Every structure is written in C-alpha cells, then in structure tokens.
Amino acid sequence: MELLFQFGLFAVLLLIGWSIGGVTERRHFRSLVEREAALRDILVFNERRPPADRDFRRAELVMGSVVIGEDYFKRFAATLRSLFGGTLRMYESLMDRGRREALVRLKEAARRQGATMVFNVRFETSSLSADTGQRGIFSAEFIAYGTALTPR
C-alpha cells in the first residue's frame, strides 16, 4: 500500500511538473515571437565586416545572455530516452529558446545604443551543470555577441 502511495505521489508530482513546465515554455515562446517581431528592423549578420559603402557613427560591442534550466519532466523524459538512445527532442526546445532569447537580448542592447545592425555575431553555449548525476540540475548559458553599428 505504501509503495502504491509513493508511486501515486511520484506520478502526481511528475504530472504537475509536466503541466507547469509546458505552460512556462509556451509562454516563453509566445514572448519570443512578440519580441522578435518588434526587433525585426535590427539586422544581424555573421559576416566580419560591414559593407564598405556605408558610413557609421559608432561601433560598439553588444551582447545578450541568458541561463535556461531544465524542468523535472524534461529530466525524467531524457533519462528514459537515454536508455534507448536517439534524439532528445525535449532538450532541443530548451536549446532553441536559449539561442533565440540571447539573440533578442543582443538586439535589445543594440537598440538601446541606437544601432540598426549588428555584424560579426557569434554564439557561445556552455553547460552550467556542476554534477552529471541524478542530483545535478542541467542548465545552459547562451551568449550572443557582436558589433553594433550606429548610422550617421
């Protein structure tokens, strides 16, 4: 009876985590879509140099960074998936959110400086997990940086 209670409690907590994690993730994706649309006028390029025929008043380094952590459901699903191998799609959305959020924050920093484009944009990603065991929480830091150019 006690084992059944523990399994039931685990299932309820897992369901709550899955529900809240899903709502939070969908809310973040909606926020990203809105903010990306508001910032679409700021052009971003990975090329090293801006066009030679354009004149700029100022060039400054801008960056956007974010740390995103997993929820318990993602960890549980990834653990099950790793038993059989294959793609961990549940982490793909976490990585997508992280990269997009870092880029949005980079564009917001560029806008605050009056820039209209950012060149030489680069991305860095690092895992901040101190422990790879069951108790470690997976989180990743995403950094986007580049040179913001303000027109004359």
N, C-alpha and C positions, 0 to 999 in steps of 0.2 A: 504494500500500500504506500509506504514511504517512497519507494522508487518511482511509483506511478506519479506521486505528487511532485517529486523533483523533476521528472521528465515533463510534466504538465507545466510547471513553473518555467522551466527552460524554454519550452515551446511558446509560452505566452510572452516571455521577455524577448525572444527572437522575433516574434510577430510584431511586437511594439517597436523594436529597433528597425525592422524592415520598413514598417509604415512611416515612422518619423524620418528615417534616413531618406526614403523615397520622396517624401514631401519636401524636405530640405533641399535635396538635389534638384528637383523640378523647379523649385522657387529660384534657386541659383541660376539655372539655365535660362529661365524667363528674364531674370535681371540682366544676364549677359547679353541676351538678344536685344533688349532695350538699350543698354549702354553702348553696344557695338553700333547700333543704328544711329545713335546720337553722335558718335565719334567717326562716322564713315568719311567725313571730309578731311581727316588727318591721314595722309598717305604714309604707308610703311613699306620700306624696301630693304632687302638684304644685301643689296649692292654696296660696295665700299665707298663709292664716290657719287656725289650728286651730279646732275647734268652741268656741263661746263658753261652752257649758255644762260644759266640762271644766276642771279646775284642775291646773296643772303646777308642780312644784317648781323646775325648772330648764330653761332653753332654751340650747342651745349649737350652734355651727356644727360640722358634721361633714363629712368629705369622704372620698372614695375615689378613688384614681387608679391608672392602670396604663399602661404603654407596651407595645404589641404590635407586633412586626415581622413582615414577610413572610418566607416561605421562598423558596428559589430556584425551586422548582416553580411557586409562585403567580406569581412574576415572569415566568417563561417562558410560562406559560399566558395570563397577562394580556397579554403582548406579542403573542402570536399572536391573541388575541381582539380586541385593539385594531386589528388590520389589517382586520378585517371589521366592527367596530362591535358594539354590543349591550351587554347587561348583563354585568358582571364578577362572576359569582357566587362566584368564588374569593375575592374581597375582601369579599363580603357576610358570609361566615362569620368573617373576621377582625374586621370591624366589630361583629358580634353578640357575639363573645367579649369584645371590649374593653368594650362598654357593660355587659354582664352582670357582668364582673369588677369594674368600677368601682362598680356598684351593690352587689355583695356586700361589697366593702371598705367602702363607706359604712355598710351595715348592721352590719358587724363593729365599726366605730368607734362607732356608736350604742349597740350592746350593751355595749361596754366602759364607757360612761358611764351605763349603767342605763336608757337611753331605751327606750320602747316604740313610738314612732312618729317619723317624720321628715316635716316639712312643707316646702313651697316647694323641692322637689327640682328641681335643674337639671342638665343635662348640657352639657359642653363637649368638643369634639373638635378636635384640631389635628394637622396633619401635621408630623412632625419630620424629614422628608427634606430634607437640605441640597442635594441635587442631583437633578434630574429626569432626568438622563441614565442611561446603562446602568450606571454605577458606583454611583449613588446607591441606598441601601437604603431602601425605604419602611417607615416606622414611624409609628404614630399614638399620640398620648396621649389618653386618655379620662379625664375628671374628672367625678365626680358629687358634688354638694354640696347641703346643705340644713340645716334647723334641727331638731336632735334635741330631743325633749321628754321629760323625765323626770317621771312621775306623782308625786303626793304620796303 
